[in-house]
Amino acid sequence: MIEVWFLAAFILIIWIILSTVRAVAGPTLPDRVVALDTINTLMVAIMIVLSVAYKQIIFVDVAIVYALLSFVATLYIAKYLEGGI
């Protein structure tokens, strides 16, 4: 049963690699910001999947903190790109 969770984490890692390609090749800066936000969201998903696989609740706490920091960082980047900062 654990192998299923690792397979799910592996698929999420593949999506992170594809998002990294998009972040590097993005034609505009907002495209790159969206790709980085997608990578952060996928990292949170990987932490949750690994939390279930290893049966460690601490990974969920780390994922929540990481998601909050990622959200705040995305807001600041969006504000900066808009010209507000």
C-alpha positions in Angstrom: 0.0 0.0 0.0 2.9 2.4 0.7 4.1 2.0 -2.9 0.9 3.7 -4.1 1.7 6.8 -2.1 5.3 6.9 -3.4 3.9 6.5 -6.9 1.6 9.5 -6.3 4.6 11.5 -5.0 6.6 10.5 -8.1 3.9 11.7 -10.4 3.7 15.0 -8.5 7.5 15.4 -8.9 7.1 14.9 -12.6 4.6 17.7 -12.6 7.0 19.9 -10.7 9.6 19.2 -13.4 7.2 20.3 -16.1 6.3 23.4 -14.1 10.0 24.2 -13.7 10.3 24.0 -17.5 7.4 26.4 -17.8 9.0 28.8 -15.2 12.3 28.9 -17.1 10.7 29.2 -20.6 7.8 31.4 -19.7 7.5 34.3 -22.1 6.4 36.8 -19.5 7.1 37.4 -15.9 3.5 36.6 -14.7 3.7 33.3 -16.5 6.9 32.5 -14.4 5.2 33.6 -11.2 2.2 31.3 -11.9 4.6 28.4 -12.6 6.4 29.1 -9.3 3.1 29.2 -7.4 2.2 25.9 -9.1 5.5 24.4 -7.9 4.8 25.5 -4.4 1.3 24.0 -4.4 2.6 20.7 -5.7 5.3 20.7 -3.0 2.5 21.1 -0.4 0.7 18.1 -2.1 3.9 16.0 -1.9 4.3 16.8 1.8 0.7 15.7 2.4 1.2 12.5 0.4 4.4 11.7 2.2 2.7 12.4 5.5 0.2 9.6 4.7 2.9 7.3 3.4 5.1 7.6 6.5 2.2 8.1 8.9 3.8 11.2 10.3 1.5 14.1 11.2 4.3 16.6 11.5 4.5 16.7 7.7 1.0 18.1 7.6 2.0 20.9 10.0 5.0 21.7 7.9 2.9 21.7 4.7 0.4 24.2 6.2 3.2 26.6 7.2 4.8 26.2 3.8 1.4 26.9 2.1 0.9 30.0 4.2 4.3 31.4 3.4 3.9 30.6 -0.3 0.6 32.4 -0.4 2.0 35.5 1.3 5.0 35.5 -1.1 2.8 35.2 -4.1 0.7 38.1 -2.9 3.8 40.3 -2.5 5.1 39.3 -5.9 1.8 40.1 -7.5 1.7 43.5 -5.8 5.2 44.2 -6.9 4.4 43.3 -10.6 1.4 45.5 -10.4 3.5 48.4 -9.3 2.2 48.8 -5.8 5.4 48.3 -3.9 
